[in-house]
Amino acid sequence: MAGKPQVTRPTPAHILIIGSGAVGAVYARYLVKAGCLVSFLARNNNSANAQMPRTLHHYPLLGKAREERQNLPVITDAGAGHFDQVWLCLPSTALDNPWLQQQLDRLRGCPALVAWTPDVADMDKLASQYPGSIAQGLIGLISFQTPLPGYETPTPGIGFLAPPRSAVLDNSDAGRLAARLLKHGGLPATTSADLPWLEGRLAAATICAVAGLEAAGWSLKGFSGSAWLPLAADAGIEATRITGQYLGRSVSRPMAGPRKLALKTIMTLGPRVMPFDLETYLHYHFAKVGDQTRQILAAWISRGQTQGLPTSALESLASALTDLSARATEHAA
């Protein structure tokens, strides 16, 4: 009687995550649950984000946060191993860092690069820096260092909320593989046939809203009832049209009214449904990536002026943030 044929289990994918902060930590969690080998690449293995083990706090929409430990290898040289994919979990401002270019040059075999940065032009920039294939990812989860400022709980670590579409990948081979791995690990992940345009529209709405919120002093109530909200909505429309022309997409003229209503609704309902203080999170997280917000605003203005499209609302937001930065510098001095 013939025996059953042996089934060879596939070799687990080895993923290198560049950036050991909150986003990379959460994606690593689900990759490990999918059976992947995961390593982090850090500039300095003595930095706070590189310290292992660390605690992850998984926030459900209802109930208390669940706690677990993460203990994964941290390396400082991308040439120290062979990887199936490399995930870039860094802000757009990091792409010009010479250290990153050195590490990309060190990768053996040019594995597929999955870029999770938000600027619509990041893919073109990376294509000039990296000879391998590049997939685009859109971050849909919320992650942050804990405890948030002013709070004592939960314990120090990384908190996260994983809503539907916590990760959206492009429809390339590498993008489909990344989405399958995350989904197999239990994260709501999917692919999009036109991810650049989806991400471009979301970035236009989100980054302009964050800029308006910062100009309003990071107060949700103050932002909702001030002139910054309609200005942010108008800037989002300008950014959407600029992004559409940059990507070669047909854009019907967006209307400001629905955007203003959507922003007001989010500002009102958001704090009621989030399992942590939304206002504190927004201030804490987006203040850390303030340079990225300013860089993307400046890029939209430059592209819009080149394209002959309106940029007045974007310029007003950018000017307000420049004034805030100048005052902060004077105060620090």
C-alpha positions in Angstrom: 0.0 0.0 0.0 1.5 3.3 -1.1 2.2 5.8 1.6 0.8 9.3 1.5 2.9 11.8 -0.6 5.0 14.1 1.5 4.0 17.7 1.5 6.9 20.1 1.5 6.2 23.2 3.5 7.2 26.4 1.8 10.2 28.2 3.3 8.9 31.2 5.4 9.4 34.6 3.8 12.2 36.6 5.4 11.1 40.2 5.6 13.4 43.1 6.5 11.6 46.1 7.9 13.5 49.4 7.7 12.3 51.5 10.5 11.7 49.9 13.9 9.0 52.4 15.1 5.3 51.9 15.7 4.1 51.1 12.1 6.9 48.6 11.5 6.3 46.9 14.9 2.6 46.3 14.1 3.1 45.0 10.6 5.9 42.8 12.0 3.4 41.3 14.5 1.1 40.1 11.7 4.0 38.9 9.5 5.2 36.7 12.3 1.7 35.3 12.8 1.8 34.4 9.1 4.9 32.4 9.7 7.4 34.9 8.3 10.9 35.6 9.6 11.2 39.3 10.4 14.2 41.5 11.2 14.4 45.2 11.8 17.0 47.5 10.3 17.9 50.4 12.5 20.6 53.1 12.3 21.5 52.6 15.9 20.6 49.4 17.8 20.8 51.3 21.0 18.0 53.6 20.1 14.7 53.4 22.0 12.8 51.8 19.0 15.5 49.1 18.7 15.2 47.8 22.2 13.8 44.3 22.5 11.7 42.8 23.9 8.9 45.4 23.9 5.2 45.5 24.6 2.4 45.8 22.1 -1.0 47.0 23.1 -3.8 46.0 20.8 -6.8 48.3 21.1 -10.2 46.9 20.0 -13.0 49.3 19.3 -14.7 47.9 22.3 -13.1 46.6 25.5 -9.7 46.9 27.0 -6.4 46.8 25.2 -4.7 43.4 25.0 -1.0 43.2 25.8 1.7 41.0 24.2 5.5 40.9 23.9 7.6 41.4 20.8 11.2 40.2 20.6 12.6 40.3 17.1 16.2 40.7 15.8 17.5 44.2 15.1 20.4 44.6 12.7 22.3 47.7 11.5 23.6 46.4 8.1 21.2 45.5 5.3 23.9 43.3 3.8 23.9 41.0 6.8 21.3 38.6 5.4 19.2 37.5 2.4 15.6 38.9 2.3 12.6 38.1 0.2 11.1 41.5 0.7 12.2 44.8 2.3 9.5 47.0 3.8 10.2 50.7 4.1 8.4 52.0 7.2 9.8 55.5 7.3 8.4 59.0 6.6 8.9 60.6 3.2 11.5 62.9 4.6 13.8 60.0 5.3 14.2 59.1 1.6 16.9 61.8 1.1 19.0 60.4 4.0 22.4 59.1 2.8 22.2 56.3 5.4 19.1 54.9 3.7 20.8 55.0 0.2 23.8 53.2 1.7 21.6 50.5 3.1 19.6 50.1 -0.1 22.9 49.6 -1.9 23.9 46.9 0.6 20.9 44.7 -0.1 21.9 41.5 -1.8 19.9 40.3 -4.8 17.7 43.4 -5.0 14.7 42.0 -3.2 11.3 43.6 -3.8 10.9 46.9 -1.9 7.5 47.7 -0.3 7.3 51.4 0.3 4.8 52.7 3.0 5.6 56.4 2.6 2.7 58.8 1.8 4.0 61.3 -0.8 2.7 60.6 -4.3 6.2 61.3 -5.7 8.0 58.9 -3.4 7.7 56.0 -5.9 9.5 58.0 -8.6 12.2 59.0 -6.1 12.7 55.5 -4.9 12.9 54.2 -8.5 15.9 56.5 -9.0 17.5 55.1 -5.9 16.8 51.4 -6.1 17.2 49.0 -9.1 14.8 46.3 -7.8 11.0 46.1 -8.1 9.1 48.5 -5.9 5.6 48.0 -4.5 3.5 50.7 -2.9 1.6 50.3 0.4 -1.0 52.5 2.1 -1.0 52.5 5.9 -4.5 52.2 7.2 -3.8 51.3 10.8 -3.2 53.6 13.8 -0.1 53.1 15.9 1.7 55.1 18.5 4.1 55.0 21.4 2.5 54.4 24.8 1.5 55.9 27.1 0.3 59.0 25.3 1.4 62.3 26.8 -0.6 63.1 30.0 -1.6 59.5 30.6 -0.1 56.8 32.8 -1.5 53.7 31.1 -1.0 51.5 29.3 2.6 50.6 30.1 5.4 51.8 27.9 5.3 50.2 24.5 3.4 50.5 21.2 -0.4 50.8 21.0 -2.3 50.1 17.8 -5.8 49.9 16.3 -6.3 47.8 13.2 -9.5 48.8 11.4 -10.7 47.4 8.1 -8.2 48.0 5.3 -5.4 48.4 7.8 -3.0 47.8 4.8 -3.7 48.4 1.1 -1.1 47.3 -1.4 -0.8 47.8 -5.1 -1.6 45.1 -7.6 2.0 44.1 -8.4 3.4 40.7 -7.6 5.2 42.0 -4.5 2.1 44.0 -3.4 -0.2 40.9 -3.7 2.3 38.8 -1.7 2.6 41.4 1.0 -1.2 41.7 1.3 -1.5 37.9 1.4 1.0 37.6 4.2 -0.6 40.3 6.3 -4.1 38.8 5.8 -2.8 35.3 6.6 -1.5 36.8 9.8 -4.9 38.2 10.7 -4.6 41.9 9.6 -7.4 43.3 7.4 -5.3 43.8 4.2 -6.2 44.1 0.6 -5.0 45.3 -2.8 -6.1 48.1 -5.1 -6.0 48.3 -8.8 -5.0 52.0 -8.7 -3.3 52.5 -5.4 -1.4 55.6 -6.4 -4.6 57.5 -7.0 -6.3 56.1 -3.9 -3.3 57.1 -1.7 -3.0 60.5 -3.4 -6.6 61.4 -2.7 -6.4 60.2 0.9 -3.1 62.1 1.5 -4.7 65.2 0.1 -7.6 65.1 2.5 -5.6 63.8 5.5 -2.5 66.0 5.4 -4.4 69.2 4.7 -6.7 68.4 7.6 -3.7 67.8 9.9 -2.1 71.0 8.8 -5.3 72.9 9.6 -5.6 71.1 13.0 -2.0 72.1 13.8 -2.7 75.7 12.8 -5.7 75.6 15.2 -3.5 74.6 18.1 -4.3 70.8 17.9 -7.7 71.4 19.3 -10.5 69.4 17.5 -13.2 71.7 18.8 -11.2 74.8 17.9 -10.4 73.4 14.4 -14.1 72.5 13.8 -15.3 76.0 14.7 -12.6 78.0 13.1 -11.7 79.3 9.6 -8.9 76.7 9.5 -11.4 73.9 8.7 -12.8 75.4 5.4 -9.3 76.4 4.5 -8.1 72.8 5.0 -11.0 71.6 2.9 -10.1 74.0 0.1 -6.5 73.0 0.3 -7.5 69.3 0.1 -9.3 70.1 -3.2 -6.3 71.9 -4.6 -4.0 69.0 -3.6 -6.4 66.4 -5.2 -6.4 68.2 -8.5 -2.6 68.6 -8.4 -2.2 65.0 -7.6 -4.6 63.9 -10.3 -2.7 65.9 -13.0 0.6 64.5 -11.7 -0.7 60.9 -12.0 -2.5 61.6 -15.3 -6.0 61.0 -13.8 -9.1 62.7 -14.9 -10.4 64.8 -12.0 -13.9 66.3 -11.9 -14.0 69.6 -10.0 -14.4 68.6 -6.4 -16.9 70.5 -4.2 -15.9 72.1 -1.0 -19.2 71.6 0.8 -19.1 67.8 1.3 -15.5 68.0 2.4 -16.2 70.6 5.1 -19.2 68.5 6.3 -17.0 65.3 6.3 -14.3 67.1 8.4 -16.8 68.4 10.9 -18.4 65.0 11.2 -15.0 63.4 11.9 -14.0 66.0 14.4 -17.3 65.5 16.3 -17.7 61.7 16.1 -14.1 60.6 16.2 -13.4 61.3 19.9 -16.6 59.4 20.8 -15.7 56.1 19.1 -11.9 55.9 19.5 -10.6 53.7 22.4 -8.0 56.3 23.3 -7.9 60.1 23.4 -8.0 61.1 19.7 -6.9 64.7 20.1 -3.9 63.7 22.2 -3.0 61.0 19.6 -3.2 63.4 16.7 -1.1 66.0 18.4 1.5 63.5 19.5 1.8 61.6 16.3 1.6 64.3 13.7 3.8 66.8 15.6 6.5 64.1 15.3 6.2 64.0 11.5 5.6 67.7 11.1 8.6 68.0 8.7 6.8 65.5 6.4 3.6 67.5 6.5 5.5 70.7 5.5 7.5 68.9 2.8 4.4 67.4 1.2 2.6 70.8 1.3 5.6 72.4 -0.4 5.7 69.7 -3.1 2.0 70.2 -3.9 2.5 74.0 -4.2 5.5 73.5 -6.5 3.7 71.0 -8.7 0.5 73.1 -8.8 2.4 76.2 -9.8 4.2 74.2 -12.6 0.8 72.8 -13.7 -0.9 76.2 -13.6 -3.4 75.1 -11.0 -4.7 77.0 -8.0 -2.6 76.7 -4.8 -3.7 79.7 -2.7 -5.3 77.6 0.1 -2.2 75.3 0.2 0.0 78.4 0.4 -2.0 79.8 3.3 -1.7 76.5 5.2 2.0 76.2 4.5 2.6 79.8 5.6 0.7 79.3 8.8 2.9 76.2 9.7 6.0 78.2 8.8 5.0 80.9 11.2 4.4 78.3 13.9 7.8 76.8 13.4 9.5 80.2 13.5 7.7 81.0 16.8 8.7 77.6 18.3 12.3 78.2 17.3 12.2 81.7 18.9 10.6 80.3 22.1 13.2 77.5 22.3 16.1 80.1 21.9 
